[in-house]
Amino acid sequence: MPQGPRPERVAEEFREILAEEIPRLKDPRVGFITVTHVDVPADLRKATVYYTVLGEERDHRATQAGLRSARTRLRAVLGQQVRLKFTPELEFREDEGLNQVERVAQLLREAQLLREAARPIQGEGSWASEPPEADDGA
């Protein structure tokens, strides 16, 4: 995470520039991606670019390879548009946050289905899977 206002400003500027430049790449491996955020350390020597991509697993791998090969060109664009003493090295990582949110949502849907399956069958007074817990009289 950036430390202080300058790295945060630089990170946001990098995000905006890369979000415009990546779709202009002519590499067919680079799919439809969204640059979610950029992390820049206080020394501004490296920028970790987080992105999301639509598609199957093979599309994700192809996009990652395309971004890796376009790293030099994108770094040159950053160097032209942002006045820094050193242009940072770029590292691209797929943002797993959305995948984790989707996984949690899937687990919640499965838990809801299990709860619904354990409810009593209407009108019969019996349970669909397990009987209710016995009352200890407490």
Biotite code that builds the C-alpha atoms (Angstrom):
import biotite.structure as struc

atoms = struc.array([
    struc.Atom([0.000, 0.000, 0.000], chain_id="A", res_id=1, res_name="MET", atom_name="CA", element="C"),
    struc.Atom([1.323, 3.462, -0.783], chain_id="A", res_id=2, res_name="PRO", atom_name="CA", element="C"),
    struc.Atom([2.743, 5.412, 2.136], chain_id="A", res_id=3, res_name="GLN", atom_name="CA", element="C"),
    struc.Atom([1.935, 9.102, 2.219], chain_id="A", res_id=4, res_name="GLY", atom_name="CA", element="C"),
    struc.Atom([0.199, 11.415, -0.208], chain_id="A", res_id=5, res_name="PRO", atom_name="CA", element="C"),
    struc.Atom([2.828, 11.449, -2.980], chain_id="A", res_id=6, res_name="ARG", atom_name="CA", element="C"),
    struc.Atom([2.924, 7.685, -3.622], chain_id="A", res_id=7, res_name="PRO", atom_name="CA", element="C"),
    struc.Atom([-0.882, 7.665, -3.524], chain_id="A", res_id=8, res_name="GLU", atom_name="CA", element="C"),
    struc.Atom([-1.076, 10.430, -6.124], chain_id="A", res_id=9, res_name="ARG", atom_name="CA", element="C"),
    struc.Atom([1.513, 8.717, -8.319], chain_id="A", res_id=10, res_name="VAL", atom_name="CA", element="C"),
    struc.Atom([-0.304, 5.372, -8.007], chain_id="A", res_id=11, res_name="ALA", atom_name="CA", element="C"),
    struc.Atom([-3.615, 6.936, -9.048], chain_id="A", res_id=12, res_name="GLU", atom_name="CA", element="C"),
    struc.Atom([-1.975, 8.695, -11.988], chain_id="A", res_id=13, res_name="GLU", atom_name="CA", element="C"),
    struc.Atom([-0.378, 5.398, -13.090], chain_id="A", res_id=14, res_name="PHE", atom_name="CA", element="C"),
    struc.Atom([-3.757, 3.661, -12.808], chain_id="A", res_id=15, res_name="ARG", atom_name="CA", element="C"),
    struc.Atom([-5.436, 6.256, -15.023], chain_id="A", res_id=16, res_name="GLU", atom_name="CA", element="C"),
    struc.Atom([-2.685, 6.175, -17.667], chain_id="A", res_id=17, res_name="ILE", atom_name="CA", element="C"),
    struc.Atom([-2.507, 2.368, -17.762], chain_id="A", res_id=18, res_name="LEU", atom_name="CA", element="C"),
    struc.Atom([-6.306, 2.079, -17.892], chain_id="A", res_id=19, res_name="ALA", atom_name="CA", element="C"),
    struc.Atom([-6.190, 4.161, -21.082], chain_id="A", res_id=20, res_name="GLU", atom_name="CA", element="C"),
    struc.Atom([-3.101, 2.550, -22.634], chain_id="A", res_id=21, res_name="GLU", atom_name="CA", element="C"),
    struc.Atom([-3.748, -1.162, -22.066], chain_id="A", res_id=22, res_name="ILE", atom_name="CA", element="C"),
    struc.Atom([-6.848, -1.277, -24.322], chain_id="A", res_id=23, res_name="PRO", atom_name="CA", element="C"),
    struc.Atom([-4.726, 0.332, -27.081], chain_id="A", res_id=24, res_name="ARG", atom_name="CA", element="C"),
    struc.Atom([-2.307, -2.609, -27.098], chain_id="A", res_id=25, res_name="LEU", atom_name="CA", element="C"),
    struc.Atom([-2.467, -4.532, -30.339], chain_id="A", res_id=26, res_name="LYS", atom_name="CA", element="C"),
    struc.Atom([-1.688, -7.844, -28.630], chain_id="A", res_id=27, res_name="ASP", atom_name="CA", element="C"),
    struc.Atom([-4.640, -10.209, -29.222], chain_id="A", res_id=28, res_name="PRO", atom_name="CA", element="C"),
    struc.Atom([-3.811, -12.045, -25.984], chain_id="A", res_id=29, res_name="ARG", atom_name="CA", element="C"),
    struc.Atom([-4.808, -9.052, -23.887], chain_id="A", res_id=30, res_name="VAL", atom_name="CA", element="C"),
    struc.Atom([-8.509, -9.435, -23.201], chain_id="A", res_id=31, res_name="GLY", atom_name="CA", element="C"),
    struc.Atom([-11.027, -7.042, -21.727], chain_id="A", res_id=32, res_name="PHE", atom_name="CA", element="C"),
    struc.Atom([-9.357, -5.912, -18.516], chain_id="A", res_id=33, res_name="ILE", atom_name="CA", element="C"),
    struc.Atom([-9.970, -3.336, -15.827], chain_id="A", res_id=34, res_name="THR", atom_name="CA", element="C"),
    struc.Atom([-7.094, -1.822, -13.879], chain_id="A", res_id=35, res_name="VAL", atom_name="CA", element="C"),
    struc.Atom([-8.432, -1.888, -10.320], chain_id="A", res_id=36, res_name="THR", atom_name="CA", element="C"),
    struc.Atom([-5.556, -0.235, -8.466], chain_id="A", res_id=37, res_name="HIS", atom_name="CA", element="C"),
    struc.Atom([-1.813, 0.322, -8.425], chain_id="A", res_id=38, res_name="VAL", atom_name="CA", element="C"),
    struc.Atom([0.496, 0.001, -5.425], chain_id="A", res_id=39, res_name="ASP", atom_name="CA", element="C"),
    struc.Atom([3.639, 2.135, -5.394], chain_id="A", res_id=40, res_name="VAL", atom_name="CA", element="C"),
    struc.Atom([6.159, 2.049, -2.518], chain_id="A", res_id=41, res_name="PRO", atom_name="CA", element="C"),
    struc.Atom([7.548, 5.252, -1.031], chain_id="A", res_id=42, res_name="ALA", atom_name="CA", element="C"),
    struc.Atom([10.718, 5.071, -3.182], chain_id="A", res_id=43, res_name="ASP", atom_name="CA", element="C"),
    struc.Atom([8.585, 4.950, -6.397], chain_id="A", res_id=44, res_name="LEU", atom_name="CA", element="C"),
    struc.Atom([10.897, 2.329, -7.936], chain_id="A", res_id=45, res_name="ARG", atom_name="CA", element="C"),
    struc.Atom([8.279, -0.363, -8.551], chain_id="A", res_id=46, res_name="LYS", atom_name="CA", element="C"),
    struc.Atom([4.585, -0.321, -9.379], chain_id="A", res_id=47, res_name="ALA", atom_name="CA", element="C"),
    struc.Atom([2.361, -3.334, -8.836], chain_id="A", res_id=48, res_name="THR", atom_name="CA", element="C"),
    struc.Atom([-0.640, -3.087, -11.150], chain_id="A", res_id=49, res_name="VAL", atom_name="CA", element="C"),
    struc.Atom([-3.751, -5.040, -10.122], chain_id="A", res_id=50, res_name="TYR", atom_name="CA", element="C"),
    struc.Atom([-6.325, -5.870, -12.767], chain_id="A", res_id=51, res_name="TYR", atom_name="CA", element="C"),
    struc.Atom([-9.376, -7.993, -13.437], chain_id="A", res_id=52, res_name="THR", atom_name="CA", element="C"),
    struc.Atom([-10.110, -9.772, -16.700], chain_id="A", res_id=53, res_name="VAL", atom_name="CA", element="C"),
    struc.Atom([-13.242, -11.340, -18.134], chain_id="A", res_id=54, res_name="LEU", atom_name="CA", element="C"),
    struc.Atom([-13.287, -14.821, -19.587], chain_id="A", res_id=55, res_name="GLY", atom_name="CA", element="C"),
    struc.Atom([-12.151, -18.359, -18.979], chain_id="A", res_id=56, res_name="GLU", atom_name="CA", element="C"),
    struc.Atom([-8.948, -19.443, -17.237], chain_id="A", res_id=57, res_name="GLU", atom_name="CA", element="C"),
    struc.Atom([-7.071, -19.591, -20.560], chain_id="A", res_id=58, res_name="ARG", atom_name="CA", element="C"),
    struc.Atom([-8.087, -15.960, -21.234], chain_id="A", res_id=59, res_name="ASP", atom_name="CA", element="C"),
    struc.Atom([-6.667, -14.985, -17.844], chain_id="A", res_id=60, res_name="HIS", atom_name="CA", element="C"),
    struc.Atom([-3.347, -16.706, -18.612], chain_id="A", res_id=61, res_name="ARG", atom_name="CA", element="C"),
    struc.Atom([-3.174, -15.183, -22.107], chain_id="A", res_id=62, res_name="ALA", atom_name="CA", element="C"),
    struc.Atom([-3.856, -11.705, -20.755], chain_id="A", res_id=63, res_name="THR", atom_name="CA", element="C"),
    struc.Atom([-1.171, -12.136, -18.115], chain_id="A", res_id=64, res_name="GLN", atom_name="CA", element="C"),
    struc.Atom([1.337, -13.180, -20.798], chain_id="A", res_id=65, res_name="ALA", atom_name="CA", element="C"),
    struc.Atom([0.314, -10.257, -23.021], chain_id="A", res_id=66, res_name="GLY", atom_name="CA", element="C"),
    struc.Atom([0.746, -7.758, -20.198], chain_id="A", res_id=67, res_name="LEU", atom_name="CA", element="C"),
    struc.Atom([4.106, -9.243, -19.295], chain_id="A", res_id=68, res_name="ARG", atom_name="CA", element="C"),
    struc.Atom([5.317, -8.804, -22.886], chain_id="A", res_id=69, res_name="SER", atom_name="CA", element="C"),
    struc.Atom([3.927, -5.239, -23.094], chain_id="A", res_id=70, res_name="ALA", atom_name="CA", element="C"),
    struc.Atom([5.579, -4.209, -19.831], chain_id="A", res_id=71, res_name="ARG", atom_name="CA", element="C"),
    struc.Atom([8.418, -2.300, -21.560], chain_id="A", res_id=72, res_name="THR", atom_name="CA", element="C"),
    struc.Atom([6.073, -0.354, -23.840], chain_id="A", res_id=73, res_name="ARG", atom_name="CA", element="C"),
    struc.Atom([3.737, 0.539, -20.966], chain_id="A", res_id=74, res_name="LEU", atom_name="CA", element="C"),
    struc.Atom([6.682, 1.602, -18.829], chain_id="A", res_id=75, res_name="ARG", atom_name="CA", element="C"),
    struc.Atom([7.860, 3.896, -21.666], chain_id="A", res_id=76, res_name="ALA", atom_name="CA", element="C"),
    struc.Atom([4.386, 5.460, -21.877], chain_id="A", res_id=77, res_name="VAL", atom_name="CA", element="C"),
    struc.Atom([4.455, 6.108, -18.131], chain_id="A", res_id=78, res_name="LEU", atom_name="CA", element="C"),
    struc.Atom([7.906, 7.661, -18.464], chain_id="A", res_id=79, res_name="GLY", atom_name="CA", element="C"),
    struc.Atom([6.663, 10.030, -21.171], chain_id="A", res_id=80, res_name="GLN", atom_name="CA", element="C"),
    struc.Atom([3.548, 11.117, -19.296], chain_id="A", res_id=81, res_name="GLN", atom_name="CA", element="C"),
    struc.Atom([4.763, 11.262, -15.681], chain_id="A", res_id=82, res_name="VAL", atom_name="CA", element="C"),
    struc.Atom([7.776, 13.324, -14.707], chain_id="A", res_id=83, res_name="ARG", atom_name="CA", element="C"),
    struc.Atom([9.761, 11.237, -12.252], chain_id="A", res_id=84, res_name="LEU", atom_name="CA", element="C"),
    struc.Atom([13.467, 10.792, -11.745], chain_id="A", res_id=85, res_name="LYS", atom_name="CA", element="C"),
    struc.Atom([13.081, 7.020, -12.317], chain_id="A", res_id=86, res_name="PHE", atom_name="CA", element="C"),
    struc.Atom([10.359, 5.247, -14.218], chain_id="A", res_id=87, res_name="THR", atom_name="CA", element="C"),
    struc.Atom([9.246, 2.353, -12.019], chain_id="A", res_id=88, res_name="PRO", atom_name="CA", element="C"),
    struc.Atom([9.402, -1.295, -12.960], chain_id="A", res_id=89, res_name="GLU", atom_name="CA", element="C"),
    struc.Atom([5.933, -2.689, -13.626], chain_id="A", res_id=90, res_name="LEU", atom_name="CA", element="C"),
    struc.Atom([4.562, -5.889, -12.180], chain_id="A", res_id=91, res_name="GLU", atom_name="CA", element="C"),
    struc.Atom([1.097, -7.112, -13.137], chain_id="A", res_id=92, res_name="PHE", atom_name="CA", element="C"),
    struc.Atom([-1.066, -9.175, -10.785], chain_id="A", res_id=93, res_name="ARG", atom_name="CA", element="C"),
    struc.Atom([-4.604, -10.311, -11.238], chain_id="A", res_id=94, res_name="GLU", atom_name="CA", element="C"),
    struc.Atom([-6.796, -8.826, -8.525], chain_id="A", res_id=95, res_name="ASP", atom_name="CA", element="C"),
    struc.Atom([-8.120, -11.806, -6.580], chain_id="A", res_id=96, res_name="GLU", atom_name="CA", element="C"),
    struc.Atom([-10.496, -9.688, -4.499], chain_id="A", res_id=97, res_name="GLY", atom_name="CA", element="C"),
    struc.Atom([-13.423, -10.124, -6.887], chain_id="A", res_id=98, res_name="LEU", atom_name="CA", element="C"),
    struc.Atom([-12.799, -13.867, -7.142], chain_id="A", res_id=99, res_name="ASN", atom_name="CA", element="C"),
    struc.Atom([-12.848, -14.119, -3.360], chain_id="A", res_id=100, res_name="GLN", atom_name="CA", element="C"),
    struc.Atom([-16.100, -12.146, -3.176], chain_id="A", res_id=101, res_name="VAL", atom_name="CA", element="C"),
    struc.Atom([-17.653, -14.490, -5.749], chain_id="A", res_id=102, res_name="GLU", atom_name="CA", element="C"),
    struc.Atom([-16.440, -17.552, -3.809], chain_id="A", res_id=103, res_name="ARG", atom_name="CA", element="C"),
    struc.Atom([-17.968, -16.251, -0.559], chain_id="A", res_id=104, res_name="VAL", atom_name="CA", element="C"),
    struc.Atom([-21.233, -15.513, -2.376], chain_id="A", res_id=105, res_name="ALA", atom_name="CA", element="C"),
    struc.Atom([-21.253, -19.066, -3.775], chain_id="A", res_id=106, res_name="GLN", atom_name="CA", element="C"),
    struc.Atom([-20.680, -20.539, -0.301], chain_id="A", res_id=107, res_name="LEU", atom_name="CA", element="C"),
    struc.Atom([-23.535, -18.447, 1.093], chain_id="A", res_id=108, res_name="LEU", atom_name="CA", element="C"),
    struc.Atom([-25.860, -19.657, -1.681], chain_id="A", res_id=109, res_name="ARG", atom_name="CA", element="C"),
    struc.Atom([-24.913, -23.268, -0.913], chain_id="A", res_id=110, res_name="GLU", atom_name="CA", element="C"),
    struc.Atom([-25.523, -22.731, 2.819], chain_id="A", res_id=111, res_name="ALA", atom_name="CA", element="C"),
    struc.Atom([-28.938, -21.236, 2.056], chain_id="A", res_id=112, res_name="GLN", atom_name="CA", element="C"),
    struc.Atom([-29.846, -24.265, -0.084], chain_id="A", res_id=113, res_name="LEU", atom_name="CA", element="C"),
    struc.Atom([-28.824, -26.586, 2.750], chain_id="A", res_id=114, res_name="LEU", atom_name="CA", element="C"),
    struc.Atom([-30.955, -24.618, 5.245], chain_id="A", res_id=115, res_name="ARG", atom_name="CA", element="C"),
    struc.Atom([-33.932, -24.754, 2.898], chain_id="A", res_id=116, res_name="GLU", atom_name="CA", element="C"),
    struc.Atom([-33.488, -28.503, 2.433], chain_id="A", res_id=117, res_name="ALA", atom_name="CA", element="C"),
    struc.Atom([-33.544, -28.994, 6.232], chain_id="A", res_id=118, res_name="ALA", atom_name="CA", element="C"),
    struc.Atom([-36.868, -27.123, 6.728], chain_id="A", res_id=119, res_name="ARG", atom_name="CA", element="C"),
    struc.Atom([-39.984, -29.181, 7.517], chain_id="A", res_id=120, res_name="PRO", atom_name="CA", element="C"),
    struc.Atom([-42.104, -30.238, 4.569], chain_id="A", res_id=121, res_name="ILE", atom_name="CA", element="C"),
    struc.Atom([-45.261, -28.111, 4.618], chain_id="A", res_id=122, res_name="GLN", atom_name="CA", element="C"),
    struc.Atom([-48.433, -29.854, 5.754], chain_id="A", res_id=123, res_name="GLY", atom_name="CA", element="C"),
    struc.Atom([-46.781, -33.111, 6.757], chain_id="A", res_id=124, res_name="GLU", atom_name="CA", element="C"),
    struc.Atom([-45.106, -32.061, 9.992], chain_id="A", res_id=125, res_name="GLY", atom_name="CA", element="C"),
    struc.Atom([-42.017, -34.107, 9.126], chain_id="A", res_id=126, res_name="SER", atom_name="CA", element="C"),
    struc.Atom([-38.542, -32.861, 8.289], chain_id="A", res_id=127, res_name="TRP", atom_name="CA", element="C"),
    struc.Atom([-36.973, -32.999, 4.861], chain_id="A", res_id=128, res_name="ALA", atom_name="CA", element="C"),
    struc.Atom([-33.606, -34.216, 6.144], chain_id="A", res_id=129, res_name="SER", atom_name="CA", element="C"),
    struc.Atom([-33.019, -34.099, 9.898], chain_id="A", res_id=130, res_name="GLU", atom_name="CA", element="C"),
    struc.Atom([-35.462, -33.922, 12.811], chain_id="A", res_id=131, res_name="PRO", atom_name="CA", element="C"),
    struc.Atom([-35.324, -30.803, 14.972], chain_id="A", res_id=132, res_name="PRO", atom_name="CA", element="C"),
    struc.Atom([-32.989, -30.792, 17.963], chain_id="A", res_id=133, res_name="GLU", atom_name="CA", element="C"),
    struc.Atom([-34.512, -32.176, 21.173], chain_id="A", res_id=134, res_name="ALA", atom_name="CA", element="C"),
    struc.Atom([-35.372, -29.652, 23.834], chain_id="A", res_id=135, res_name="ASP", atom_name="CA", element="C"),
    struc.Atom([-33.466, -30.279, 27.085], chain_id="A", res_id=136, res_name="ASP", atom_name="CA", element="C"),
    struc.Atom([-36.261, -28.723, 29.100], chain_id="A", res_id=137, res_name="GLY", atom_name="CA", element="C"),
    struc.Atom([-34.038, -25.852, 30.137], chain_id="A", res_id=138, res_name="ALA", atom_name="CA", element="C"),
])
